[in-house]
Amino acid sequence: MANKENELTCSDDVRGIHYNDNCGLPVNSAEASKMAGASSKYSDFTEPNGDRFKIEGRAIVPGVKTQDWVSTARILVEGEEYVGFLRTDGSFAVNDVPSGSYVVEVVTPTFRFEPVRVDITSKGKMRARLVNYIKTSEVIRQPYPLQIRASGAHSYFMKRETWGWTDFLMNPMVMMMVLPLLIIVLLPKVVNTNDPEMRKEMEQSMNMLNPNPELPDVSELMTKLFSGSKGSSKAGSSSKGTRPAAKRR
């Protein structure tokens, strides 16, 4: 009985009442004409002119079979305004594209492709060039139909750094410990400490670096350091020159 009632209501167009596709709410003839007019306006808005063109090309990954990656690849024209898919041989075609300038990208999770800008004139002439976001005025022409080659594979993980001696030596803590020791050991050998003028200059420079009187004087420490090395050398030479006294019987 319910099916018969639905058939009767769906066929009840004699009284000027129209029903929608699922035979639900009734719509009169005036509203139906308004809906038809709105749909025609929408179709006119989506297609301002009848000139539609096709963007063609081929995506190539050197050294890799097309069947291994083509199933996960897509063609994006101006973001996701137009979307296309690749054939088994790597070729693609995006239909129903109006005249204008579009950025064509090959998107795949495995490989990286450089985007290409395609300019379509109102007469259907195509011009392709590489997209350069840094130098926008630079034009590098590309052949058409497009031949988009992969520039490399995506790397989602950072390579773990290996340990080396340079990393150990360039460590700030090691440099803070080693450099002062090298200065203390090598400076007396490099600088001529016998020259009194050089010693005075070093003492003055050290006093400039030590403005706090409560701290020990750096110049005195340097003098003791240099004089200590001399005193030890003189003591060693004097001990070598003296002979032990002979024991008397």
C-alpha positions as CSV (number, residue, x, y, z in Angstrom):
1,M,0.0,0.0,0.0
2,A,2.8,2.4,0.8
3,N,4.4,1.9,-2.6
4,K,1.1,2.6,-4.3
5,E,0.6,5.8,-2.3
6,N,4.1,7.0,-3.3
7,E,3.4,6.3,-6.9
8,L,0.2,8.3,-6.7
9,T,1.9,11.2,-5.1
10,C,4.8,11.2,-7.5
11,S,2.5,11.1,-10.5
12,D,0.2,13.9,-9.1
13,D,1.4,16.6,-11.5
14,V,-2.0,17.3,-12.9
15,R,-2.9,19.8,-10.2
16,G,0.3,21.9,-10.9
17,I,2.3,20.4,-8.1
18,H,5.8,19.1,-8.8
19,Y,7.8,16.9,-6.5
20,N,11.5,16.7,-6.0
21,D,13.7,13.7,-7.0
22,N,13.1,11.7,-3.9
23,C,9.3,12.3,-4.0
24,G,9.4,14.1,-0.7
25,L,8.3,17.7,-0.2
26,P,5.9,19.1,-2.9
27,V,7.0,22.1,-4.9
28,N,4.6,24.2,-7.0
29,S,5.4,25.3,-10.6
30,A,6.5,28.8,-9.6
31,E,9.1,27.5,-7.2
32,A,10.3,24.9,-9.7
33,S,10.8,27.6,-12.3
34,K,12.8,29.6,-9.8
35,M,15.0,26.6,-9.0
36,A,15.6,26.0,-12.7
37,G,16.5,29.6,-13.2
38,A,19.0,29.5,-10.3
39,S,20.6,26.3,-11.7
40,S,21.0,27.9,-15.1
41,K,22.6,31.0,-13.5
42,Y,25.0,28.8,-11.6
43,S,26.0,27.0,-14.7
44,D,26.6,30.3,-16.5
45,F,28.8,31.5,-13.5
46,T,31.0,28.4,-13.6
47,E,31.4,28.6,-17.3
48,P,31.8,32.3,-18.3
49,N,32.9,31.3,-21.8
50,G,32.9,28.1,-23.7
51,D,36.7,28.1,-24.3
52,R,38.2,25.2,-22.2
53,F,41.6,23.8,-22.7
54,K,43.7,20.8,-21.6
55,I,47.1,20.8,-19.8
56,E,49.1,17.8,-20.8
57,G,52.5,16.4,-19.8
58,R,54.5,13.6,-18.3
59,A,56.2,13.0,-15.0
60,I,59.5,11.2,-15.0
61,V,61.6,9.7,-12.2
62,P,65.0,8.7,-13.5
63,G,66.0,5.2,-12.6
64,V,62.6,4.2,-11.1
65,K,59.8,2.3,-12.8
66,T,56.7,4.3,-13.2
67,Q,54.5,1.5,-11.8
68,D,56.3,1.8,-8.4
69,W,55.2,5.4,-7.6
70,V,52.5,6.5,-10.1
71,S,49.6,5.1,-8.0
72,T,50.2,7.6,-5.2
73,A,50.8,10.6,-7.4
74,R,48.4,13.4,-8.2
75,I,48.5,16.5,-10.5
76,L,47.5,19.7,-8.7
77,V,46.7,22.8,-10.8
78,E,46.6,26.1,-8.8
79,G,46.5,24.3,-5.5
80,E,43.5,22.0,-5.7
81,E,41.4,24.0,-8.0
82,Y,41.9,21.3,-10.7
83,V,43.1,17.8,-9.9
84,G,44.4,15.1,-12.2
85,F,45.9,11.7,-12.0
86,L,48.7,10.0,-13.9
87,R,48.4,7.1,-16.3
88,T,50.6,4.0,-16.0
89,D,53.2,5.5,-18.4
90,G,53.5,8.7,-16.3
91,S,51.5,10.9,-18.7
92,F,48.7,13.1,-17.5
93,A,46.0,15.4,-18.8
94,V,43.9,17.9,-16.9
95,N,40.8,18.9,-18.9
96,D,38.3,21.7,-18.7
97,V,40.8,24.4,-17.8
98,P,40.0,28.0,-18.8
99,S,42.6,30.5,-20.1
100,G,44.9,32.0,-17.5
101,S,48.1,31.4,-15.6
102,Y,48.3,28.2,-13.4
103,V,50.9,26.5,-11.3
104,V,51.1,22.8,-12.1
105,E,52.6,20.5,-9.4
106,V,53.2,16.7,-9.2
107,V,52.5,15.6,-5.7
108,T,53.7,12.3,-4.4
109,P,54.9,11.2,-0.9
110,T,58.0,9.5,-2.3
111,F,59.6,12.0,-4.7
112,R,60.0,15.7,-5.0
113,F,59.1,17.6,-8.2
114,E,59.6,21.2,-9.1
115,P,56.5,23.2,-9.9
116,V,55.9,24.6,-13.4
117,R,53.8,27.6,-14.3
118,V,51.6,27.2,-17.5
119,D,50.2,30.3,-19.2
120,I,47.2,29.7,-21.4
121,T,46.1,32.4,-23.8
122,S,42.5,33.0,-25.0
123,K,43.5,31.4,-28.3
124,G,44.8,28.2,-26.7
125,K,48.5,28.8,-26.9
126,M,50.5,27.3,-24.1
127,R,53.7,28.5,-22.5
128,A,55.5,26.8,-19.7
129,R,58.2,28.1,-17.4
130,L,59.8,27.1,-14.0
131,V,58.4,28.7,-10.9
132,N,61.0,30.8,-9.1
133,Y,59.7,32.3,-5.9
134,I,63.0,34.1,-5.2
135,K,63.6,35.7,-8.6
136,T,60.1,36.2,-9.9
137,S,61.3,38.1,-12.9
138,E,63.6,35.3,-14.1
139,V,62.0,33.2,-16.9
140,I,63.3,29.7,-17.6
141,R,61.2,28.3,-20.5
142,Q,60.1,24.6,-20.4
143,P,58.9,22.4,-23.3
144,Y,55.3,21.8,-23.8
145,P,53.7,19.2,-23.4
146,L,55.3,19.3,-19.9
147,Q,58.3,17.1,-19.0
148,I,58.5,17.2,-15.2
149,R,61.5,15.4,-13.8
150,A,61.9,14.5,-10.1
151,S,64.6,16.5,-8.4
152,G,65.1,13.9,-5.6
153,A,63.5,11.8,-3.0
154,H,61.7,13.1,0.1
155,S,63.7,12.7,3.3
156,Y,61.4,12.6,6.3
157,F,64.1,11.6,8.9
158,M,67.3,13.5,9.9
159,K,70.5,11.5,9.6
160,R,72.1,10.8,12.9
161,E,75.3,12.6,13.4
162,T,78.5,10.5,13.9
163,W,80.9,11.2,16.7
164,G,84.3,12.6,15.7
165,W,87.4,14.2,17.3
166,T,86.5,17.6,15.9
167,D,83.3,17.5,17.8
168,F,85.2,16.8,21.0
169,L,87.8,19.5,20.4
170,M,85.2,22.1,19.4
171,N,83.2,21.5,22.6
172,P,83.0,24.8,24.5
173,M,83.9,23.1,27.8
174,V,87.0,21.5,26.4
175,M,88.1,24.8,24.8
176,M,87.7,26.6,28.1
177,M,89.9,24.0,29.8
178,V,92.5,23.5,27.1
179,L,93.2,27.1,25.9
180,P,94.3,28.5,29.3
181,L,96.7,25.6,29.8
182,L,98.2,26.2,26.4
183,I,98.6,29.9,27.1
184,I,100.3,29.2,30.4
185,V,102.6,26.6,29.0
186,L,103.5,28.2,25.6
187,L,103.5,31.9,26.5
188,P,106.8,31.8,28.5
189,K,108.5,30.0,25.6
190,V,107.2,32.3,22.9
191,V,107.7,35.6,24.6
192,N,111.2,36.8,25.5
193,T,110.9,37.3,29.3
194,N,114.5,38.6,29.6
195,D,113.5,41.9,27.9
196,P,112.5,44.3,30.7
197,E,110.3,46.5,28.4
198,M,108.3,43.5,27.3
199,R,107.8,42.5,30.9
200,K,106.6,46.0,31.8
201,E,104.1,46.0,28.9
202,M,102.8,42.6,30.0
203,E,102.4,43.8,33.6
204,Q,100.6,46.9,32.5
205,S,98.2,45.0,30.3
206,M,97.5,42.5,33.1
207,N,96.9,45.4,35.6
208,M,94.3,46.8,33.2
209,L,92.5,43.5,33.3
210,N,92.6,43.4,37.1
211,P,90.8,46.6,38.3
212,N,89.6,45.1,41.6
213,P,92.2,45.6,44.3
214,E,90.9,42.8,46.4
215,L,91.9,40.2,43.8
216,P,95.6,39.1,43.6
217,D,97.8,41.2,41.3
218,V,98.2,39.5,37.9
219,S,101.5,41.2,37.2
220,E,103.0,39.8,40.4
221,L,101.8,36.4,39.4
222,M,103.4,36.8,36.0
223,T,106.6,38.1,37.5
224,K,106.8,35.2,39.9
225,L,106.0,32.7,37.1
226,F,108.8,34.1,34.9
227,S,111.3,34.6,37.7
228,G,110.6,31.2,39.1
229,S,111.5,29.6,35.8
230,K,114.8,31.6,35.8
231,G,115.5,30.9,39.4
232,S,115.1,27.2,38.9
233,S,117.4,27.3,35.9
234,K,120.1,29.3,37.8
235,A,119.8,27.0,40.8
236,G,120.3,24.0,38.6
237,S,123.4,25.5,37.0
238,S,124.9,26.5,40.4
239,S,124.3,23.0,41.7
240,K,126.1,21.6,38.8
241,G,129.0,24.0,39.2
242,T,129.7,23.3,42.9
243,R,131.5,20.2,43.9
244,P,130.9,18.3,47.1
245,A,133.6,18.8,49.8
246,A,135.9,15.9,50.4
247,K,135.6,14.2,53.8
248,R,138.5,14.6,56.0
249,R,139.9,11.6,57.7
